[in-house]
Amino acid sequence: MLLVATVAQYPGVGCLHIDVSEQAKQSGLEEVRAYMQQVASARSISLPEYSIPTLRKDLEYLKRYGILEQRRYRWGYYLGTGVMNLEDLQVALNVLESKAKHQQDPTANRVYTAVMRRLRGTDRQEEFLYPVRAQLNGSVIYTEPHELLTKARYRHTLFHDLDIVEQAILKGQAIQICRTRDPYESMGKGSRIVYPLQIIHYNNAWYLLYERCNDGYLSIDRFDRFEDNGKVIEADQRLLKVQRQSLDEAHKLLKAGWGMYLGQPKEQKQEREGTLKLISVTARFFGKAVPFILEGDRRHHTQQIAKGPQSGNRECDYVDYTVKLPPRAFTEFSYWICKDIGKVRVLSPPELVEHHRQLLQQATELYNPDSEEN
């Protein structure tokens, strides 16, 4: 029973070494024995001298009764697929591979590499290796410290303190982080003490969702804009239930907005209290943009799509796309409609109409030969 408990608690035991050398393979059973002793000690069980031949014999018993498969476990022992069946495992591996390969998630890369190593030699190895599903939105920044070193592009960012941030999230600990870059000149630089809530990949970069300790302000900032000097504040710790409440509140703001910006403290406070009025925003899309707008049934939970008149073979000449947004979301909504520039016109509210008129005027001036600087 101790052997089963050991394999269940430490999947891959017998080959948990980072260096999978011949020497490591030969010491696999020694590792299993050491972990068994650790499991026994944790339960105040006195484990008698447990020789390698006895351990090998017990492993054969587990194979005989179907607890382990009838094959060689060169890459560590594990029981079946844990909480997943084989089909669930394949889906999970597809997700892990995408996060590791395209989003460059260091944690996902470590887990994916370890799991695939344990699956070597199984009958369905080829099937598990094939990426049936993938998420290709990659990361524009380096996230793996080892890769940064090998490419001589070392940057002192919060990615180097990823373990500290992840543990702080799960333990409800406050950490001190320092923002060194502020390209939008809106979030400010310098140190702040926060409760980290979640690590998010959005579009092409990784972000940290956090709550400021001093005023409860929720914010999302690029992970690499913080230094690698994350420091846990031992005195400030709270229950995971409170962490979840703040996380849910942040996701309500994300759902109400359009993108990742959660607003300035004053307007965010009003929005969370329900005293901030949402504003209807309408953009009219023409021509080839129309079918793409009609395809998106779930871009926003408040959206309404109204078709214009039909002429010729077209389904309609234009569509009016309307959503209710807090003012903080106007900029990111503008980024979205600018991809259809030349095929879209903002109809309301007046301030957003004027903003886009000025943007188009500035763009026109950039293409005016008389405006070019020598």
ChimeraX attribute file (.defattr): number of C-alpha atoms within 10 A of each C-alpha:
attribute: neighborCount
match mode: 1-to-1
recipient: residues
	/A:1	5
	/A:2	15
	/A:3	19
	/A:4	17
	/A:5	13
	/A:6	22
	/A:7	20
	/A:8	16
	/A:9	15
	/A:10	19
	/A:11	20
	/A:12	24
	/A:13	25
	/A:14	26
	/A:15	26
	/A:16	20
	/A:17	17
	/A:18	8
	/A:19	10
	/A:20	12
	/A:21	11
	/A:22	8
	/A:23	9
	/A:24	17
	/A:25	19
	/A:26	13
	/A:27	14
	/A:28	22
	/A:29	21
	/A:30	16
	/A:31	19
	/A:32	24
	/A:33	20
	/A:34	16
	/A:35	20
	/A:36	22
	/A:37	20
	/A:38	15
	/A:39	19
	/A:40	17
	/A:41	12
	/A:42	9
	/A:43	9
	/A:44	9
	/A:45	12
	/A:46	9
	/A:47	13
	/A:48	7
	/A:49	9
	/A:50	12
	/A:51	12
	/A:52	13
	/A:53	10
	/A:54	11
	/A:55	16
	/A:56	11
	/A:57	12
	/A:58	14
	/A:59	16
	/A:60	16
	/A:61	13
	/A:62	16
	/A:63	14
	/A:64	12
	/A:65	10
	/A:66	12
	/A:67	15
	/A:68	20
	/A:69	17
	/A:70	12
	/A:71	9
	/A:72	11
	/A:73	20
	/A:74	17
	/A:75	23
	/A:76	24
	/A:77	25
	/A:78	23
	/A:79	19
	/A:80	15
	/A:81	11
	/A:82	12
	/A:83	8
	/A:84	11
	/A:85	10
	/A:86	13
	/A:87	10
	/A:88	11
	/A:89	15
	/A:90	20
	/A:91	14
	/A:92	15
	/A:93	23
	/A:94	20
	/A:95	19
	/A:96	24
	/A:97	23
	/A:98	22
	/A:99	24
	/A:100	20
	/A:101	19
	/A:102	17
	/A:103	27
	/A:104	22
	/A:105	21
	/A:106	19
	/A:107	16
	/A:108	19
	/A:109	19
	/A:110	12
	/A:111	15
	/A:112	22
	/A:113	14
	/A:114	18
	/A:115	16
	/A:116	14
	/A:117	16
	/A:118	21
	/A:119	19
	/A:120	16
	/A:121	14
	/A:122	13
	/A:123	9
	/A:124	12
	/A:125	12
	/A:126	10
	/A:127	10
	/A:128	21
	/A:129	14
	/A:130	11
	/A:131	14
	/A:132	12
	/A:133	14
	/A:134	14
	/A:135	14
	/A:136	13
	/A:137	15
	/A:138	19
	/A:139	19
	/A:140	13
	/A:141	13
	/A:142	21
	/A:143	23
	/A:144	16
	/A:145	18
	/A:146	13
	/A:147	12
	/A:148	14
	/A:149	11
	/A:150	9
	/A:151	10
	/A:152	9
	/A:153	11
	/A:154	14
	/A:155	16
	/A:156	16
	/A:157	22
	/A:158	24
	/A:159	24
	/A:160	19
	/A:161	16
	/A:162	18
	/A:163	12
	/A:164	16
	/A:165	26
	/A:166	17
	/A:167	13
	/A:168	20
	/A:169	21
	/A:170	15
	/A:171	14
	/A:172	21
	/A:173	25
	/A:174	26
	/A:175	24
	/A:176	15
	/A:177	21
	/A:178	19
	/A:179	21
	/A:180	15
	/A:181	16
	/A:182	15
	/A:183	9
	/A:184	7
	/A:185	8
	/A:186	9
	/A:187	14
	/A:188	12
	/A:189	14
	/A:190	13
	/A:191	15
	/A:192	13
	/A:193	20
	/A:194	25
	/A:195	27
	/A:196	29
	/A:197	29
	/A:198	19
	/A:199	19
	/A:200	15
	/A:201	19
	/A:202	15
	/A:203	13
	/A:204	14
	/A:205	19
	/A:206	23
	/A:207	19
	/A:208	21
	/A:209	21
	/A:210	25
	/A:211	22
	/A:212	16
	/A:213	16
	/A:214	9
	/A:215	10
	/A:216	14
	/A:217	19
	/A:218	26
	/A:219	23
	/A:220	22
	/A:221	19
	/A:222	19
	/A:223	22
	/A:224	23
	/A:225	20
	/A:226	23
	/A:227	21
	/A:228	18
	/A:229	16
	/A:230	21
	/A:231	16
	/A:232	20
	/A:233	15
	/A:234	9
	/A:235	8
	/A:236	14
	/A:237	15
	/A:238	13
	/A:239	11
	/A:240	15
	/A:241	10
	/A:242	11
	/A:243	22
	/A:244	16
	/A:245	12
	/A:246	19
	/A:247	18
	/A:248	13
	/A:249	14
	/A:250	23
	/A:251	15
	/A:252	12
	/A:253	20
	/A:254	15
	/A:255	15
	/A:256	20
	/A:257	24
	/A:258	23
	/A:259	19
	/A:260	18
	/A:261	17
	/A:262	23
	/A:263	21
	/A:264	14
	/A:265	14
	/A:266	9
	/A:267	16
	/A:268	19
	/A:269	17
	/A:270	12
	/A:271	18
	/A:272	13
	/A:273	9
	/A:274	10
	/A:275	10
	/A:276	14
	/A:277	12
	/A:278	15
	/A:279	14
	/A:280	15
	/A:281	23
	/A:282	22
	/A:283	20
	/A:284	22
	/A:285	26
	/A:286	20
	/A:287	14
	/A:288	12
	/A:289	18
	/A:290	21
	/A:291	16
	/A:292	9
	/A:293	17
	/A:294	13
	/A:295	9
	/A:296	11
	/A:297	11
	/A:298	8
	/A:299	11
	/A:300	16
	/A:301	11
	/A:302	13
	/A:303	17
	/A:304	13
	/A:305	17
	/A:306	13
	/A:307	16
	/A:308	15
	/A:309	11
	/A:310	11
	/A:311	9
	/A:312	7
	/A:313	7
	/A:314	12
	/A:315	13
	/A:316	17
	/A:317	17
	/A:318	23
	/A:319	23
	/A:320	21
	/A:321	19
	/A:322	19
	/A:323	21
	/A:324	19
	/A:325	21
	/A:326	21
	/A:327	17
	/A:328	17
	/A:329	19
	/A:330	18
	/A:331	14
	/A:332	15
	/A:333	16
	/A:334	16
	/A:335	12
	/A:336	13
	/A:337	16
	/A:338	16
	/A:339	11
	/A:340	14
	/A:341	12
	/A:342	12
	/A:343	16
	/A:344	20
	/A:345	19
	/A:346	21
	/A:347	16
	/A:348	16
	/A:349	13
	/A:350	10
	/A:351	10
	/A:352	18
	/A:353	17
	/A:354	14
	/A:355	14
	/A:356	15
	/A:357	14
	/A:358	12
	/A:359	13
	/A:360	15
	/A:361	11
	/A:362	12
	/A:363	11
	/A:364	11
	/A:365	13
	/A:366	12
	/A:367	10
	/A:368	10
	/A:369	8
	/A:370	8
	/A:371	10
	/A:372	9
	/A:373	5
	/A:374	3
